[in-house]
Amino acid sequence: MERTDLGYAVLFSMPVGVGVSMGVLRMVGGGLTNLLVVGAGAVAALVLFVLVVAILTTGSPDDERRAA
């Protein structure tokens, strides 16, 4: 895996994590240090990060056809 792949994974996952945190913050209230707010954003970002990394490491069906 290249550094650019990890960069793309972070690029796509961080805005989602921040957005989920802001949505939970609006629902729950309190502050940004609330464990529920931070936890929900971190879990959402982590799940999307893992999905993007998995997609980038497995490649695409077109790559497999060209190799054969």
PDB file of N, CA, C and O in Angstrom, chain B, residues numbered from 101:
ATOM      1  N   MET B 101       0.842  -1.172   0.000  1.00  0.00           N
ATOM      2  CA  MET B 101       0.000   0.000   0.000  1.00  0.00           C
ATOM      3  C   MET B 101       0.887   1.235   0.000  1.00  0.00           C
ATOM      4  O   MET B 101       1.887   1.296   0.716  1.00  0.00           O
ATOM      5  N   GLU B 102       0.522   2.187  -0.785  1.00  0.00           N
ATOM      6  CA  GLU B 102       1.288   3.410  -0.908  1.00  0.00           C
ATOM      7  C   GLU B 102       0.755   4.489   0.028  1.00  0.00           C
ATOM      8  O   GLU B 102      -0.349   4.390   0.562  1.00  0.00           O
ATOM      9  N   ARG B 103       1.561   5.504   0.207  1.00  0.00           N
ATOM     10  CA  ARG B 103       1.161   6.609   1.079  1.00  0.00           C
ATOM     11  C   ARG B 103      -0.035   7.355   0.516  1.00  0.00           C
ATOM     12  O   ARG B 103      -0.857   7.872   1.272  1.00  0.00           O
ATOM     13  N   THR B 104      -0.139   7.414  -0.796  1.00  0.00           N
ATOM     14  CA  THR B 104      -1.280   8.113  -1.385  1.00  0.00           C
ATOM     15  C   THR B 104      -2.587   7.381  -1.099  1.00  0.00           C
ATOM     16  O   THR B 104      -3.630   8.014  -0.936  1.00  0.00           O
ATOM     17  N   ASP B 105      -2.534   6.058  -1.038  1.00  0.00           N
ATOM     18  CA  ASP B 105      -3.742   5.295  -0.690  1.00  0.00           C
ATOM     19  C   ASP B 105      -4.207   5.629   0.718  1.00  0.00           C
ATOM     20  O   ASP B 105      -5.399   5.827   0.955  1.00  0.00           O
ATOM     21  N   LEU B 106      -3.272   5.691   1.644  1.00  0.00           N
ATOM     22  CA  LEU B 106      -3.637   6.066   3.013  1.00  0.00           C
ATOM     23  C   LEU B 106      -4.129   7.510   3.073  1.00  0.00           C
ATOM     24  O   LEU B 106      -5.028   7.836   3.849  1.00  0.00           O
ATOM     25  N   GLY B 107      -3.541   8.361   2.257  1.00  0.00           N
ATOM     26  CA  GLY B 107      -4.001   9.753   2.201  1.00  0.00           C
ATOM     27  C   GLY B 107      -5.434   9.859   1.718  1.00  0.00           C
ATOM     28  O   GLY B 107      -6.224  10.632   2.260  1.00  0.00           O
ATOM     29  N   TYR B 108      -5.772   9.077   0.692  1.00  0.00           N
ATOM     30  CA  TYR B 108      -7.152   9.074   0.215  1.00  0.00           C
ATOM     31  C   TYR B 108      -8.109   8.529   1.275  1.00  0.00           C
ATOM     32  O   TYR B 108      -9.221   9.038   1.422  1.00  0.00           O
ATOM     33  N   ALA B 109      -7.695   7.519   2.000  1.00  0.00           N
ATOM     34  CA  ALA B 109      -8.544   6.962   3.050  1.00  0.00           C
ATOM     35  C   ALA B 109      -8.814   7.990   4.133  1.00  0.00           C
ATOM     36  O   ALA B 109      -9.943   8.121   4.606  1.00  0.00           O
ATOM     37  N   VAL B 110      -7.782   8.717   4.523  1.00  0.00           N
ATOM     38  CA  VAL B 110      -7.964   9.766   5.532  1.00  0.00           C
ATOM     39  C   VAL B 110      -8.810  10.900   4.964  1.00  0.00           C
ATOM     40  O   VAL B 110      -9.677  11.440   5.650  1.00  0.00           O
ATOM     41  N   LEU B 111      -8.554  11.257   3.708  1.00  0.00           N
ATOM     42  CA  LEU B 111      -9.293  12.346   3.072  1.00  0.00           C
ATOM     43  C   LEU B 111     -10.793  12.078   3.040  1.00  0.00           C
ATOM     44  O   LEU B 111     -11.594  12.988   3.251  1.00  0.00           O
ATOM     45  N   PHE B 112     -11.170  10.839   2.778  1.00  0.00           N
ATOM     46  CA  PHE B 112     -12.589  10.518   2.698  1.00  0.00           C
ATOM     47  C   PHE B 112     -13.218  10.231   4.058  1.00  0.00           C
ATOM     48  O   PHE B 112     -14.425  10.414   4.218  1.00  0.00           O
ATOM     49  N   SER B 113     -12.443   9.790   5.033  1.00  0.00           N
ATOM     50  CA  SER B 113     -13.034   9.398   6.307  1.00  0.00           C
ATOM     51  C   SER B 113     -13.148  10.548   7.311  1.00  0.00           C
ATOM     52  O   SER B 113     -14.084  10.572   8.109  1.00  0.00           O
ATOM     53  N   MET B 114     -12.233  11.478   7.284  1.00  0.00           N
ATOM     54  CA  MET B 114     -12.259  12.550   8.287  1.00  0.00           C
ATOM     55  C   MET B 114     -13.490  13.457   8.197  1.00  0.00           C
ATOM     56  O   MET B 114     -14.094  13.741   9.231  1.00  0.00           O
ATOM     57  N   PRO B 115     -13.888  13.922   7.009  1.00  0.00           N
ATOM     58  CA  PRO B 115     -15.100  14.753   6.963  1.00  0.00           C
ATOM     59  C   PRO B 115     -16.348  14.022   7.457  1.00  0.00           C
ATOM     60  O   PRO B 115     -17.232  14.635   8.056  1.00  0.00           O
ATOM     61  N   VAL B 116     -16.420  12.729   7.209  1.00  0.00           N
ATOM     62  CA  VAL B 116     -17.569  11.960   7.689  1.00  0.00           C
ATOM     63  C   VAL B 116     -17.554  11.902   9.207  1.00  0.00           C
ATOM     64  O   VAL B 116     -18.592  12.075   9.845  1.00  0.00           O
ATOM     65  N   GLY B 117     -16.382  11.659   9.792  1.00  0.00           N
ATOM     66  CA  GLY B 117     -16.276  11.624  11.249  1.00  0.00           C
ATOM     67  C   GLY B 117     -16.642  12.949  11.888  1.00  0.00           C
ATOM     68  O   GLY B 117     -17.321  12.983  12.914  1.00  0.00           O
ATOM     69  N   VAL B 118     -16.192  14.043  11.283  1.00  0.00           N
ATOM     70  CA  VAL B 118     -16.528  15.372  11.809  1.00  0.00           C
ATOM     71  C   VAL B 118     -18.022  15.641  11.666  1.00  0.00           C
ATOM     72  O   VAL B 118     -18.645  16.195  12.572  1.00  0.00           O
ATOM     73  N   GLY B 119     -18.590  15.255  10.544  1.00  0.00           N
ATOM     74  CA  GLY B 119     -20.023  15.461  10.332  1.00  0.00           C
ATOM     75  C   GLY B 119     -20.879  14.664  11.303  1.00  0.00           C
ATOM     76  O   GLY B 119     -21.874  15.173  11.819  1.00  0.00           O
ATOM     77  N   VAL B 120     -20.501  13.426  11.553  1.00  0.00           N
ATOM     78  CA  VAL B 120     -21.235  12.615  12.517  1.00  0.00           C
ATOM     79  C   VAL B 120     -21.111  13.220  13.914  1.00  0.00           C
ATOM     80  O   VAL B 120     -22.083  13.263  14.667  1.00  0.00           O
ATOM     81  N   SER B 121     -19.916  13.682  14.251  1.00  0.00           N
ATOM     82  CA  SER B 121     -19.728  14.313  15.564  1.00  0.00           C
ATOM     83  C   SER B 121     -20.601  15.551  15.713  1.00  0.00           C
ATOM     84  O   SER B 121     -21.203  15.764  16.765  1.00  0.00           O
ATOM     85  N   MET B 122     -20.673  16.363  14.673  1.00  0.00           N
ATOM     86  CA  MET B 122     -21.496  17.571  14.753  1.00  0.00           C
ATOM     87  C   MET B 122     -22.980  17.223  14.856  1.00  0.00           C
ATOM     88  O   MET B 122     -23.727  17.887  15.573  1.00  0.00           O
ATOM     89  N   GLY B 123     -23.402  16.189  14.144  1.00  0.00           N
ATOM     90  CA  GLY B 123     -24.799  15.769  14.239  1.00  0.00           C
ATOM     91  C   GLY B 123     -25.146  15.255  15.622  1.00  0.00           C
ATOM     92  O   GLY B 123     -26.203  15.579  16.161  1.00  0.00           O
ATOM     93  N   VAL B 124     -24.259  14.452  16.200  1.00  0.00           N
ATOM     94  CA  VAL B 124     -24.497  13.939  17.548  1.00  0.00           C
ATOM     95  C   VAL B 124     -24.427  15.073  18.564  1.00  0.00           C
ATOM     96  O   VAL B 124     -25.182  15.086  19.536  1.00  0.00           O
ATOM     97  N   LEU B 125     -23.526  16.020  18.341  1.00  0.00           N
ATOM     98  CA  LEU B 125     -23.420  17.173  19.244  1.00  0.00           C
ATOM     99  C   LEU B 125     -24.715  17.969  19.261  1.00  0.00           C
ATOM    100  O   LEU B 125     -25.152  18.438  20.312  1.00  0.00           O
ATOM    101  N   ARG B 126     -25.321  18.118  18.097  1.00  0.00           N
ATOM    102  CA  ARG B 126     -26.595  18.840  18.033  1.00  0.00           C
ATOM    103  C   ARG B 126     -27.713  18.087  18.744  1.00  0.00           C
ATOM    104  O   ARG B 126     -28.573  18.697  19.379  1.00  0.00           O
ATOM    105  N   MET B 127     -27.698  16.763  18.638  1.00  0.00           N
ATOM    106  CA  MET B 127     -28.747  15.964  19.286  1.00  0.00           C
ATOM    107  C   MET B 127     -28.560  15.919  20.795  1.00  0.00           C
ATOM    108  O   MET B 127     -29.511  16.123  21.549  1.00  0.00           O
ATOM    109  N   VAL B 128     -27.330  15.650  21.236  1.00  0.00           N
ATOM    110  CA  VAL B 128     -27.065  15.413  22.648  1.00  0.00           C
ATOM    111  C   VAL B 128     -26.893  16.710  23.410  1.00  0.00           C
ATOM    112  O   VAL B 128     -27.324  16.822  24.558  1.00  0.00           O
ATOM    113  N   GLY B 129     -26.273  17.680  22.785  1.00  0.00           N
ATOM    114  CA  GLY B 129     -25.939  18.906  23.490  1.00  0.00           C
ATOM    115  C   GLY B 129     -24.619  18.720  24.219  1.00  0.00           C
ATOM    116  O   GLY B 129     -23.885  17.768  23.955  1.00  0.00           O
ATOM    117  N   GLY B 130     -24.328  19.605  25.110  1.00  0.00           N
ATOM    118  CA  GLY B 130     -23.056  19.504  25.812  1.00  0.00           C
ATOM    119  C   GLY B 130     -21.946  20.121  24.999  1.00  0.00           C
ATOM    120  O   GLY B 130     -22.152  21.108  24.294  1.00  0.00           O
ATOM    121  N   GLY B 131     -20.761  19.535  25.100  1.00  0.00           N
ATOM    122  CA  GLY B 131     -19.613  20.086  24.397  1.00  0.00           C
ATOM    123  C   GLY B 131     -18.933  19.043  23.532  1.00  0.00           C
ATOM    124  O   GLY B 131     -19.361  17.891  23.449  1.00  0.00           O
ATOM    125  N   LEU B 132     -17.868  19.480  22.894  1.00  0.00           N
ATOM    126  CA  LEU B 132     -17.124  18.572  22.027  1.00  0.00           C
ATOM    127  C   LEU B 132     -16.360  17.519  22.806  1.00  0.00           C
ATOM    128  O   LEU B 132     -15.909  16.533  22.224  1.00  0.00           O
ATOM    129  N   THR B 133     -16.203  17.704  24.106  1.00  0.00           N
ATOM    130  CA  THR B 133     -15.482  16.724  24.913  1.00  0.00           C
ATOM    131  C   THR B 133     -16.386  15.612  25.428  1.00  0.00           C
ATOM    132  O   THR B 133     -15.921  14.710  26.124  1.00  0.00           O
ATOM    133  N   ASN B 134     -17.650  15.666  25.099  1.00  0.00           N
ATOM    134  CA  ASN B 134     -18.578  14.620  25.506  1.00  0.00           C
ATOM    135  C   ASN B 134     -18.146  13.300  24.853  1.00  0.00           C
ATOM    136  O   ASN B 134     -17.891  13.255  23.649  1.00  0.00           O
ATOM    137  N   LEU B 135     -18.068  12.247  25.635  1.00  0.00           N
ATOM    138  CA  LEU B 135     -17.583  10.959  25.138  1.00  0.00           C
ATOM    139  C   LEU B 135     -18.459  10.409  24.018  1.00  0.00           C
ATOM    140  O   LEU B 135     -17.946   9.785  23.090  1.00  0.00           O
ATOM    141  N   LEU B 136     -19.745  10.624  24.087  1.00  0.00           N
ATOM    142  CA  LEU B 136     -20.646  10.139  23.043  1.00  0.00           C
ATOM    143  C   LEU B 136     -20.384  10.843  21.718  1.00  0.00           C
ATOM    144  O   LEU B 136     -20.419  10.212  20.662  1.00  0.00           O
ATOM    145  N   VAL B 137     -20.126  12.130  21.768  1.00  0.00           N
ATOM    146  CA  VAL B 137     -19.863  12.910  20.558  1.00  0.00           C
ATOM    147  C   VAL B 137     -18.555  12.462  19.916  1.00  0.00           C
ATOM    148  O   VAL B 137     -18.507  12.202  18.714  1.00  0.00           O
ATOM    149  N   VAL B 138     -17.509  12.372  20.705  1.00  0.00           N
ATOM    150  CA  VAL B 138     -16.198  11.978  20.193  1.00  0.00           C
ATOM    151  C   VAL B 138     -16.218  10.522  19.729  1.00  0.00           C
ATOM    152  O   VAL B 138     -15.651  10.193  18.687  1.00  0.00           O
ATOM    153  N   GLY B 139     -16.858   9.668  20.488  1.00  0.00           N
ATOM    154  CA  GLY B 139     -16.901   8.246  20.146  1.00  0.00           C
ATOM    155  C   GLY B 139     -17.644   7.976  18.853  1.00  0.00           C
ATOM    156  O   GLY B 139     -17.185   7.187  18.027  1.00  0.00           O
ATOM    157  N   ALA B 140     -18.783   8.618  18.666  1.00  0.00           N
ATOM    158  CA  ALA B 140     -19.557   8.403  17.441  1.00  0.00           C
ATOM    159  C   ALA B 140     -18.790   8.867  16.212  1.00  0.00           C
ATOM    160  O   ALA B 140     -18.796   8.188  15.186  1.00  0.00           O
ATOM    161  N   GLY B 141     -18.139  10.002  16.305  1.00  0.00           N
ATOM    162  CA  GLY B 141     -17.348  10.500  15.183  1.00  0.00           C
ATOM    163  C   GLY B 141     -16.150   9.621  14.900  1.00  0.00           C
ATOM    164  O   GLY B 141     -15.827   9.360  13.741  1.00  0.00           O
ATOM    165  N   ALA B 142     -15.483   9.159  15.958  1.00  0.00           N
ATOM    166  CA  ALA B 142     -14.306   8.311  15.780  1.00  0.00           C
ATOM    167  C   ALA B 142     -14.678   6.963  15.167  1.00  0.00           C
ATOM    168  O   ALA B 142     -13.969   6.456  14.298  1.00  0.00           O
ATOM    169  N   VAL B 143     -15.775   6.392  15.614  1.00  0.00           N
ATOM    170  CA  VAL B 143     -16.214   5.100  15.065  1.00  0.00           C
ATOM    171  C   VAL B 143     -16.604   5.248  13.599  1.00  0.00           C
ATOM    172  O   VAL B 143     -16.248   4.403  12.777  1.00  0.00           O
ATOM    173  N   ALA B 144     -17.325   6.304  13.265  1.00  0.00           N
ATOM    174  CA  ALA B 144     -17.726   6.510  11.869  1.00  0.00           C
ATOM    175  C   ALA B 144     -16.508   6.709  10.982  1.00  0.00           C
ATOM    176  O   ALA B 144     -16.436   6.142   9.891  1.00  0.00           O
ATOM    177  N   ALA B 145     -15.548   7.510  11.438  1.00  0.00           N
ATOM    178  CA  ALA B 145     -14.338   7.743  10.645  1.00  0.00           C
ATOM    179  C   ALA B 145     -13.518   6.467  10.508  1.00  0.00           C
ATOM    180  O   ALA B 145     -12.980   6.187   9.436  1.00  0.00           O
ATOM    181  N   LEU B 146     -13.420   5.702  11.574  1.00  0.00           N
ATOM    182  CA  LEU B 146     -12.634   4.472  11.534  1.00  0.00           C
ATOM    183  C   LEU B 146     -13.248   3.435  10.599  1.00  0.00           C
ATOM    184  O   LEU B 146     -12.537   2.772   9.844  1.00  0.00           O
ATOM    185  N   VAL B 147     -14.563   3.301  10.655  1.00  0.00           N
ATOM    186  CA  VAL B 147     -15.239   2.332   9.777  1.00  0.00           C
ATOM    187  C   VAL B 147     -15.048   2.717   8.314  1.00  0.00           C
ATOM    188  O   VAL B 147     -14.745   1.861   7.483  1.00  0.00           O
ATOM    189  N   LEU B 148     -15.221   3.986   7.998  1.00  0.00           N
ATOM    190  CA  LEU B 148     -15.043   4.405   6.610  1.00  0.00           C
ATOM    191  C   LEU B 148     -13.582   4.299   6.183  1.00  0.00           C
ATOM    192  O   LEU B 148     -13.305   3.953   5.035  1.00  0.00           O
ATOM    193  N   PHE B 149     -12.645   4.589   7.080  1.00  0.00           N
ATOM    194  CA  PHE B 149     -11.222   4.443   6.779  1.00  0.00           C
ATOM    195  C   PHE B 149     -10.894   2.994   6.421  1.00  0.00           C
ATOM    196  O   PHE B 149     -10.193   2.733   5.443  1.00  0.00           O
ATOM    197  N   VAL B 150     -11.402   2.063   7.213  1.00  0.00           N
ATOM    198  CA  VAL B 150     -11.136   0.647   6.958  1.00  0.00           C
ATOM    199  C   VAL B 150     -11.770   0.214   5.634  1.00  0.00           C
ATOM    200  O   VAL B 150     -11.160  -0.545   4.881  1.00  0.00           O
ATOM    201  N   LEU B 151     -12.965   0.679   5.345  1.00  0.00           N
ATOM    202  CA  LEU B 151     -13.606   0.326   4.076  1.00  0.00           C
ATOM    203  C   LEU B 151     -12.822   0.849   2.877  1.00  0.00           C
ATOM    204  O   LEU B 151     -12.638   0.130   1.896  1.00  0.00           O
ATOM    205  N   VAL B 152     -12.363   2.088   2.948  1.00  0.00           N
ATOM    206  CA  VAL B 152     -11.606   2.658   1.831  1.00  0.00           C
ATOM    207  C   VAL B 152     -10.279   1.932   1.658  1.00  0.00           C
ATOM    208  O   VAL B 152      -9.871   1.659   0.529  1.00  0.00           O
ATOM    209  N   VAL B 153      -9.599   1.614   2.760  1.00  0.00           N
ATOM    210  CA  VAL B 153      -8.337   0.877   2.674  1.00  0.00           C
ATOM    211  C   VAL B 153      -8.575  -0.507   2.072  1.00  0.00           C
ATOM    212  O   VAL B 153      -7.790  -0.966   1.242  1.00  0.00           O
ATOM    213  N   ALA B 154      -9.645  -1.169   2.482  1.00  0.00           N
ATOM    214  CA  ALA B 154      -9.947  -2.491   1.939  1.00  0.00           C
ATOM    215  C   ALA B 154     -10.229  -2.419   0.444  1.00  0.00           C
ATOM    216  O   ALA B 154      -9.793  -3.288  -0.311  1.00  0.00           O
ATOM    217  N   ILE B 155     -10.939  -1.413   0.020  1.00  0.00           N
ATOM    218  CA  ILE B 155     -11.240  -1.259  -1.399  1.00  0.00           C
ATOM    219  C   ILE B 155      -9.965  -0.974  -2.190  1.00  0.00           C
ATOM    220  O   ILE B 155      -9.770  -1.517  -3.277  1.00  0.00           O
ATOM    221  N   LEU B 156      -9.107  -0.129  -1.647  1.00  0.00           N
ATOM    222  CA  LEU B 156      -7.882   0.223  -2.368  1.00  0.00           C
ATOM    223  C   LEU B 156      -6.878  -0.925  -2.417  1.00  0.00           C
ATOM    224  O   LEU B 156      -6.094  -1.011  -3.362  1.00  0.00           O
ATOM    225  N   THR B 157      -6.884  -1.802  -1.425  1.00  0.00           N
ATOM    226  CA  THR B 157      -5.921  -2.899  -1.431  1.00  0.00           C
ATOM    227  C   THR B 157      -6.382  -4.076  -2.282  1.00  0.00           C
ATOM    228  O   THR B 157      -5.546  -4.816  -2.802  1.00  0.00           O
ATOM    229  N   THR B 158      -7.686  -4.268  -2.436  1.00  0.00           N
ATOM    230  CA  THR B 158      -8.160  -5.402  -3.220  1.00  0.00           C
ATOM    231  C   THR B 158      -8.102  -5.130  -4.711  1.00  0.00           C
ATOM    232  O   THR B 158      -8.087  -6.074  -5.502  1.00  0.00           O
ATOM    233  N   GLY B 159      -8.070  -3.895  -5.111  1.00  0.00           N
ATOM    234  CA  GLY B 159      -8.012  -3.577  -6.531  1.00  0.00           C
ATOM    235  C   GLY B 159      -9.385  -3.633  -7.172  1.00  0.00           C
ATOM    236  O   GLY B 159     -10.407  -3.675  -6.488  1.00  0.00           O
ATOM    237  N   SER B 160      -9.392  -3.632  -8.492  1.00  0.00           N
ATOM    238  CA  SER B 160     -10.657  -3.659  -9.211  1.00  0.00           C
ATOM    239  C   SER B 160     -10.685  -4.868 -10.139  1.00  0.00           C
ATOM    240  O   SER B 160      -9.631  -5.420 -10.456  1.00  0.00           O
ATOM    241  N   PRO B 161     -11.855  -5.286 -10.578  1.00  0.00           N
ATOM    242  CA  PRO B 161     -11.945  -6.424 -11.489  1.00  0.00           C
ATOM    243  C   PRO B 161     -11.201  -6.179 -12.806  1.00  0.00           C
ATOM    244  O   PRO B 161     -10.693  -7.124 -13.408  1.00  0.00           O
ATOM    245  N   ASP B 162     -11.133  -4.943 -13.253  1.00  0.00           N
ATOM    246  CA  ASP B 162     -10.423  -4.638 -14.506  1.00  0.00           C
ATOM    247  C   ASP B 162      -8.941  -4.928 -14.386  1.00  0.00           C
ATOM    248  O   ASP B 162      -8.320  -5.377 -15.349  1.00  0.00           O
ATOM    249  N   ASP B 163      -8.355  -4.676 -13.203  1.00  0.00           N
ATOM    250  CA  ASP B 163      -6.949  -4.968 -12.996  1.00  0.00           C
ATOM    251  C   ASP B 163      -6.668  -6.460 -13.089  1.00  0.00           C
ATOM    252  O   ASP B 163      -5.633  -6.866 -13.617  1.00  0.00           O
ATOM    253  N   GLU B 164      -7.580  -7.275 -12.582  1.00  0.00           N
ATOM    254  CA  GLU B 164      -7.395  -8.715 -12.631  1.00  0.00           C
ATOM    255  C   GLU B 164      -7.530  -9.243 -14.051  1.00  0.00           C
ATOM    256  O   GLU B 164      -6.820 -10.177 -14.423  1.00  0.00           O
ATOM    257  N   ARG B 165      -8.402  -8.684 -14.838  1.00  0.00           N
ATOM    258  CA  ARG B 165      -8.587  -9.139 -16.212  1.00  0.00           C
ATOM    259  C   ARG B 165      -7.362  -8.800 -17.067  1.00  0.00           C
ATOM    260  O   ARG B 165      -6.965  -9.590 -17.924  1.00  0.00           O
ATOM    261  N   ARG B 166      -6.769  -7.638 -16.837  1.00  0.00           N
ATOM    262  CA  ARG B 166      -5.601  -7.241 -17.624  1.00  0.00           C
ATOM    263  C   ARG B 166      -4.393  -8.109 -17.318  1.00  0.00           C
ATOM    264  O   ARG B 166      -3.559  -8.342 -18.194  1.00  0.00           O
ATOM    265  N   ALA B 167      -4.288  -8.590 -16.090  1.00  0.00           N
ATOM    266  CA  ALA B 167      -3.142  -9.402 -15.708  1.00  0.00           C
ATOM    267  C   ALA B 167      -3.198 -10.796 -16.338  1.00  0.00           C
ATOM    268  O   ALA B 167      -2.163 -11.422 -16.568  1.00  0.00           O
ATOM    269  N   ALA B 168      -4.393 -11.269 -16.611  1.00  0.00           N
ATOM    270  CA  ALA B 168      -4.531 -12.641 -17.148  1.00  0.00           C
ATOM    271  C   ALA B 168      -4.235 -12.747 -18.608  1.00  0.00           C
ATOM    272  O   ALA B 168      -4.314 -13.836 -19.176  1.00  0.00           O
TER     273      ALA B 168
END
